[in-house]
Amino acid sequence: MQKIGAILVSLNQGAEWNINFYINIEMRPRCFDVNPKTGDIFLGVDTGPIGIGNQNNLFRSSDGGLTWSARPRVGPGTLTPPSTEHPQRTQYPSIRALAHRFEGELFAGTSEGVFRSTDNWETWEDVSEGLGKRDVRAIVVTEDGTMVAGTANAGFFRSTYLVAVELSTFALD
């Protein structure tokens, strides 16, 4: 495994930092978020250009980053054409941003819109209505359920909750 970086942890408010997990070249991390209820750490990764990279796009650590497990893939898979270098396979969107809502929801901003999980990150639903398949680079979810998504080259979009588990459509702000 070729190491390209590491996750560093400080247990004394930043006075000292220690490496507790090396990142291999296939992972290409983009973002992370911590579940406010459980303390689990989520790592979103870039799946890479078609034909290379990691097919898993979300990883979770329940032990402070010492070990990581792949979670169910976020977003729809797209079948890639076979080439002389790579067989045909399913390509998943790259995760660019993660945000938890205290109620347990996890939102993933991806290269193909925003997805949400409400069942311990086992299944994902596309909540990009009004946003489309834009490349979402940042997500903020407020306490009252408002979500702001920053996109590559398309500005900021805002969505508000209609009820606790249902998002309204996005609108350009």
N, C-alpha and C positions, 0 to 999 in steps of 0.2 A: 504494500500500500504506500503510495507516494503521499506524504503529508504536506499540505499547503497552508495549514493554519491550525489554530487551537481555540478552544473555548476556555477562557480564563475566569476564575472565580475568586472573589474576595470575601472573606468572612469577618473582616474588621473595617468595614466602611471605606474600602479603597486604599488602606495603608499598605497592604501587600496583596499581590495577585499570584495565583498558582494555576498552572495548566492542569486541567482535569480531564480533558478530552481532546484528542487530535482529530482534525477534520481531514478526510482523505479527498483526493482530487476529484472523485466522482460526485461528491455531495454538493459542492459549490453553494454554500449557504447564502441566503438573501436576507432573512429576518428571523426574529424569535419573539416569543411572548410567553408570559407566565400565567397559568390559571390562578386567579386570585383565591379560589376556594381550596384547591388541592396543592398548589405549589409546583405542579407538573410544568416542565419547560417544553415548549413546542418550537421546532426548528423547521422553517420553510426553506426549500432549496430550489435552485434552478435546474430544470431537467435537461437543459442543454439544447444545442442545435439538433435538428432531426437526425436520428441515427446514432448519436452518442449521448453520453451523460447517464444520469440515474433515472430509472423509471418511477421510483418512489419520490414523491414530492413533499412529504410531511413525516417528521420523526418526532417522537416523544420520549422524554426522560422523566422518570418518577423518583430518581435518586440524586438530584442536583447536578445532572449532567455527566455522571460517571458512565452510564450505559444508555444506549438509545435503541428504540425499536421503531420500525417503519409502521406507519398508520395507514388506514385505507386511503387510497389515492383521492386527491381533490380534483374535481372537474371531469369533464368528458374526455375520453380517450380518442385519439385520432390515429387511424391506421396509416403507417408510413409506407412508402414504396420501398421494396428491397433494392439494395445496391450491391456493388461488388465488395464493399467494405462492411456492410451491415445487413442482417436479414430483416425481413419485414417485421415490424413490431408496433405496439401501441405507444404513442407519445402523449404525455399528460402535460397540462399547463404548468409553467413555472410559478411558484408561489413568491410573490413580491412583498406581501405585508400580512401580518396576523394581528388580530385584536380579539380579546375576550370580553364578554359582558358578564357581570357577576352572576347572573342567573344560570350560567353554565354554557352559554352559546359561544362558539368559536367562529370567527369570520376569517376567511382567507381571501385576500386580494391577489388575483392571479393575472397572468398574461391573457386570460380570456374572461375577465369579469370578477364578480364577487360570489363566493359560495359560503354557505352557513351549515354548521352541524349543531344539532340540539340533542344528540343521543350519545354523548361521550365519544364523539369523533369517529363513529362507525359508519355513518352515511352522511352524504353532503347533498345540499340542494342549491341550485342556481338561484340567486336572489338579485340578478342583474337587470331586471325589467326596467327599462328606461335608460339604463346605462349601456347596454349592449355588451359586446365582447371587447371592450376597451381594456388596455393594459393598466391595471390598477397598481400603483406604486406605494400608496399609503392609505391606511384606514384609521379613523378615530371613531370610537363608539362612546357616546356620552351616557351618563347615568339614566337619563330619561328615554334612551332608546334611539336618539338621533345618530345617524352614521354619516360621516363625511368621507368620501373616497377621492383621493388625489390620483389623477391619471397621467400617463405619459402623453403629452401633446394635446390633451383635450380639456384641461382644467379640472375644477373640483365639482363634485356632484354630492347632493345631500338627499338622504332618505330618512323618513321618520316612521316610527312604529305606529301601526293602526291599533293593534292589540299586542299583548305581550309576546306572542310568537309569530306575528305576521308583519312583514315589511311592506311599506307602500313602495311605489315606484320611485326611482331616482329622478331628480330634477337638477339641471345645470344651475349652479350658483355663480 
